[in-house]
């Protein structure tokens, strides 16, 4: 990485980059790691983990050039953090089970936030992560300090309330100024419902996306066998094929 960033003999593209320009590639590589895992492709996973590691090295090198920190500091930082957050492994603290470990972990994170001057329960949840993930983290963090519904039934009630608000908004607001806000409220409550039911909203939506693709591809295949396409077919015909695809699952 030092050679790639060398001002005289390095790569022009690498030399021009900074933290902001590299960040999207870092996110992309993390998703590619996740994709390799989802496909259970160990060869790809090996390669993608290398790509993700390279992103860490890239950022560390840029930081070293600024005199901030280097790659060794990054490694030391995560080692210190894991040691600090696992006192039952690296010290004499006793942890009864995984649930107690989660509570201990969150307590340690809260102390770290306080030491950084970030005392708010929601203060360090990244803005740049996907909205679904951020909503879940916001809800989990708020729940840990007591701001949570006691059971899923009340979340269902809240969901119905938000749906009614959206329907009312559609009736009274011709310009639909607040529609985006109302849709956001519904999505936020749906994520909360998934959390209360111990379902990952990201996994649930990912699986539904796959299911949608499979069913729609069935529609396309069946129509093609008849010399047709979705564009030349009626909605009723496609709905019948959709139902057919569901029955085959």
C-alpha positions as CSV (number, residue, x, y, z in Angstrom):
1,X,0.0,0.0,0.0
2,X,2.9,2.4,0.7
3,X,4.2,1.6,-2.8
4,X,0.8,2.2,-4.4
5,X,0.5,5.5,-2.5
6,X,4.1,6.6,-3.3
7,X,3.9,10.2,-4.7
8,X,6.7,9.5,-7.3
9,X,6.4,5.9,-8.3
10,X,2.9,4.9,-7.1
11,X,-0.4,4.4,-8.8
12,X,-2.0,7.7,-9.9
13,X,-5.5,6.4,-8.9
14,X,-4.4,5.3,-5.4
15,X,-2.5,8.5,-4.8
16,X,-5.6,10.6,-5.5
17,X,-7.8,8.8,-3.0
18,X,-8.8,10.0,0.5
19,X,-11.0,8.6,3.2
20,X,-14.2,9.9,1.7
21,X,-13.5,8.5,-1.8
22,X,-12.5,5.1,-0.5
23,X,-15.4,4.7,1.9
24,X,-17.9,3.5,-0.7
25,X,-15.5,0.7,-1.8
26,X,-15.1,-0.4,1.8
27,X,-18.9,-0.7,2.2
28,X,-19.1,-2.6,-1.2
29,X,-16.4,-5.1,-0.1
30,X,-18.2,-5.8,3.1
31,X,-21.4,-6.6,1.2
32,X,-19.4,-8.9,-1.1
33,X,-18.1,-10.8,1.9
34,X,-21.7,-11.2,3.0
35,X,-22.7,-12.4,-0.4
36,X,-20.0,-15.0,-0.5
37,X,-21.1,-16.3,2.9
38,X,-24.8,-16.4,1.7
39,X,-23.7,-18.4,-1.3
40,X,-21.5,-20.7,0.9
41,X,-18.6,-20.2,-1.6
42,X,-15.4,-20.5,0.5
43,X,-13.1,-19.6,-2.4
44,X,-14.9,-16.4,-3.0
45,X,-15.1,-15.7,0.8
46,X,-11.3,-16.1,1.0
47,X,-10.8,-13.6,-1.8
48,X,-13.5,-11.2,-0.6
49,X,-12.0,-11.2,2.9
50,X,-8.7,-10.3,1.4
51,X,-10.4,-7.4,-0.4
52,X,-12.0,-6.2,2.8
53,X,-8.6,-6.4,4.6
54,X,-7.1,-4.4,1.9
55,X,-9.6,-1.6,2.6
56,X,-8.4,-1.6,6.2
57,X,-4.8,-1.3,5.1
58,X,-5.8,1.4,2.6
59,X,-7.4,3.6,5.3
60,X,-4.6,2.9,7.8
61,X,-1.9,3.9,5.3
62,X,-3.7,7.2,4.6
63,X,-3.9,7.8,8.3
64,X,-0.2,7.1,8.8
65,X,0.6,9.6,6.1
66,X,-1.3,12.2,8.1
67,X,0.5,11.2,11.3
68,X,-2.7,9.9,12.9
69,X,-2.2,6.2,13.3
70,X,-0.9,3.1,11.4
71,X,-2.0,-0.4,10.7
72,X,-0.4,-1.7,13.9
73,X,-2.4,0.8,15.9
74,X,-5.6,-0.5,14.3
75,X,-4.7,-4.1,15.3
76,X,-3.8,-3.0,18.8
77,X,-7.0,-1.1,19.1
78,X,-9.2,-4.0,18.3
79,X,-7.2,-6.4,20.5
80,X,-7.6,-3.9,23.4
81,X,-11.3,-3.6,22.8
82,X,-11.9,-7.4,22.6
83,X,-9.9,-7.9,25.8
84,X,-11.8,-5.1,27.6
85,X,-15.2,-6.4,26.4
86,X,-14.5,-10.0,27.4
87,X,-13.5,-9.8,31.0
88,X,-14.9,-13.4,31.6
89,X,-12.2,-14.6,29.1
90,X,-9.2,-12.4,29.7
91,X,-9.8,-11.5,33.4
92,X,-11.5,-13.1,36.5
93,X,-15.1,-12.0,35.8
94,X,-17.7,-14.7,35.7
95,X,-20.5,-14.7,33.1
96,X,-23.4,-17.1,33.4
97,X,-24.6,-17.3,29.9
98,X,-24.8,-15.6,26.5
99,X,-27.5,-13.3,27.6
100,X,-25.4,-12.1,30.6
101,X,-22.5,-11.6,28.1
102,X,-24.7,-9.4,25.9
103,X,-25.6,-7.3,29.0
104,X,-21.9,-7.0,30.0
105,X,-20.9,-6.1,26.5
106,X,-23.5,-3.3,26.3
107,X,-22.5,-2.1,29.7
108,X,-18.9,-1.8,28.6
109,X,-19.9,0.0,25.4
110,X,-22.0,2.5,27.4
111,X,-18.9,3.1,29.6
112,X,-16.8,3.7,26.5
113,X,-19.4,6.2,25.1
114,X,-19.3,8.0,28.4
115,X,-15.5,8.2,28.4
116,X,-15.7,9.6,24.9
117,X,-18.1,12.3,26.1
118,X,-21.0,10.6,24.2
119,X,-23.4,9.9,27.0
120,X,-26.7,9.6,24.9
121,X,-27.9,6.1,24.4
122,X,-28.3,6.7,20.6
123,X,-25.2,8.9,20.2
124,X,-22.8,6.6,18.4
125,X,-25.0,4.6,16.1
126,X,-23.6,5.3,12.6
127,X,-25.6,7.4,10.2
128,X,-24.1,5.8,7.1
129,X,-25.3,2.2,7.7
130,X,-28.4,1.0,5.8
131,X,-31.6,2.5,7.2
132,X,-33.1,-0.9,8.1
133,X,-30.1,-1.8,10.2
134,X,-29.9,1.6,11.8
135,X,-33.6,1.5,12.8
136,X,-33.0,-1.8,14.4
137,X,-30.0,-0.6,16.3
138,X,-31.9,2.5,17.5
139,X,-34.7,0.4,18.8
140,X,-32.4,-2.1,20.5
141,X,-30.5,0.7,22.2
142,X,-33.6,2.5,23.3
143,X,-35.0,-0.8,24.6
144,X,-32.0,-1.4,26.8
145,X,-32.7,1.8,28.8
146,X,-36.4,0.8,29.2
147,X,-38.1,2.6,26.2
148,X,-39.8,-0.4,24.7
149,X,-43.2,-2.1,24.4
150,X,-43.6,-5.0,26.8
151,X,-44.9,-7.4,24.1
152,X,-45.5,-7.7,20.4
153,X,-49.3,-7.2,20.7
154,X,-48.8,-3.5,21.4
155,X,-46.6,-3.2,18.3
156,X,-49.4,-4.7,16.2
157,X,-51.7,-2.0,17.6
158,X,-49.1,0.7,16.7
159,X,-48.8,-0.7,13.2
160,X,-52.6,-0.5,12.7
161,X,-52.5,3.1,14.0
162,X,-49.7,4.0,11.5
163,X,-51.6,2.4,8.6
164,X,-54.7,4.4,9.5
165,X,-52.7,7.6,9.6
166,X,-51.4,6.9,6.2
167,X,-54.9,6.2,4.8
168,X,-56.1,9.4,6.4
169,X,-53.2,11.3,4.9
170,X,-54.1,10.0,1.4
171,X,-57.7,11.2,1.9
172,X,-57.0,14.8,3.1
173,X,-53.7,15.7,1.4
174,X,-54.0,16.0,-2.4
175,X,-50.3,16.9,-2.6
176,X,-49.3,14.0,-0.4
177,X,-46.7,16.1,1.4
178,X,-46.5,13.8,4.4
179,X,-46.7,10.5,2.7
180,X,-43.0,9.8,2.9
181,X,-43.1,10.4,6.6
182,X,-46.1,8.1,7.2
183,X,-44.5,5.4,5.1
184,X,-41.3,5.7,7.1
185,X,-43.3,5.4,10.4
186,X,-44.9,2.1,9.1
187,X,-41.5,0.7,8.1
188,X,-40.0,1.7,11.4
189,X,-42.8,-0.1,13.3
190,X,-42.5,-3.2,11.0
191,X,-38.8,-3.4,12.0
192,X,-39.8,-3.1,15.6
193,X,-42.3,-5.9,15.2
194,X,-39.6,-8.1,13.7
195,X,-37.3,-7.3,16.6
196,X,-40.0,-8.2,19.2
197,X,-40.6,-11.5,17.3
198,X,-36.9,-12.3,17.3
199,X,-36.7,-12.1,13.5
200,X,-33.9,-10.2,11.6
201,X,-35.7,-7.7,9.4
202,X,-32.8,-7.7,7.0
203,X,-32.8,-11.5,6.7
204,X,-36.6,-11.5,6.4
205,X,-36.6,-8.9,3.6
206,X,-33.7,-10.6,1.8
207,X,-35.5,-13.9,1.8
208,X,-38.7,-12.2,0.5
209,X,-36.7,-10.6,-2.3
210,X,-35.4,-14.1,-3.3
211,X,-38.9,-15.4,-3.1
212,X,-40.2,-12.6,-5.3
213,X,-37.5,-13.2,-7.9
214,X,-38.2,-16.9,-8.0
215,X,-42.0,-16.4,-8.5
216,X,-41.5,-13.7,-11.1
217,X,-39.1,-15.8,-13.0
218,X,-41.7,-18.6,-13.0
219,X,-44.2,-16.1,-14.5
220,X,-41.7,-15.2,-17.2
221,X,-40.8,-18.8,-18.0
222,X,-44.5,-19.8,-18.3
223,X,-45.4,-16.9,-20.5
224,X,-42.3,-17.5,-22.7
225,X,-43.4,-21.1,-23.2
226,X,-46.7,-19.7,-24.6
227,X,-44.8,-17.2,-26.8
228,X,-45.7,-14.3,-24.6
229,X,-44.0,-11.9,-22.1
230,X,-45.2,-9.9,-19.1
231,X,-45.6,-6.8,-21.3
232,X,-48.1,-8.7,-23.6
233,X,-50.0,-10.4,-20.8
234,X,-52.8,-9.3,-18.5
235,X,-52.3,-8.7,-14.8
236,X,-54.9,-11.5,-14.1
237,X,-52.9,-14.0,-16.2
238,X,-49.7,-13.1,-14.3
239,X,-51.5,-13.3,-10.9
240,X,-52.6,-16.9,-11.8
241,X,-49.1,-17.8,-12.6
242,X,-47.9,-16.2,-9.3
243,X,-50.3,-18.3,-7.4
244,X,-49.1,-21.3,-9.3
245,X,-45.5,-20.5,-8.3
246,X,-46.6,-20.2,-4.6
247,X,-48.2,-23.6,-4.6
248,X,-44.9,-25.2,-5.9
249,X,-42.9,-23.8,-3.0
